[in-house]
Amino acid sequence: MFVPASDCPVREVDRGITRQILAHDPHLMMVRVSFATGAVGYVHTHPHRQITYVASGRFDVSIGDARRVMVAGDSFYAMPDMPHGVTALEDSVLIDIFSPTREDFLAQAAGGPR
């Protein structure tokens, strides 16, 4: 029920990007993703619903054909299988919420392929 951040390892997932899996169950997952200035979360798709909160910093965000600069306090939604990606315009942090849980993230955290 309680998930101290200090119990959740931080893993580098790409150049300038770290991921910290926080609370999750089979149906819902919260993840903190930190980006160095200029780091790119390349456009990708997945079958999960995703809501993202910009905890700090600024991002250039693309969802489908739309693009917008999002700042701390903003949020966005990516429907299942919708292409989306971000570029950090400064050191920044996102909080991602996925439904269902990203089993691929759990496998990576356990040492599986990226």
Secondary structure, 3 states (H helix, E strand, C coil): CCCCHHHCCEEEEECCEEEEEEEEECCEEEEEEEECCCCEEEEECCCCEEEEEEEECEEEEEECCEEEEEECCCEEEECCCCCEEEEECCCEEEEEEEECCCHHHHHHHCCCCC
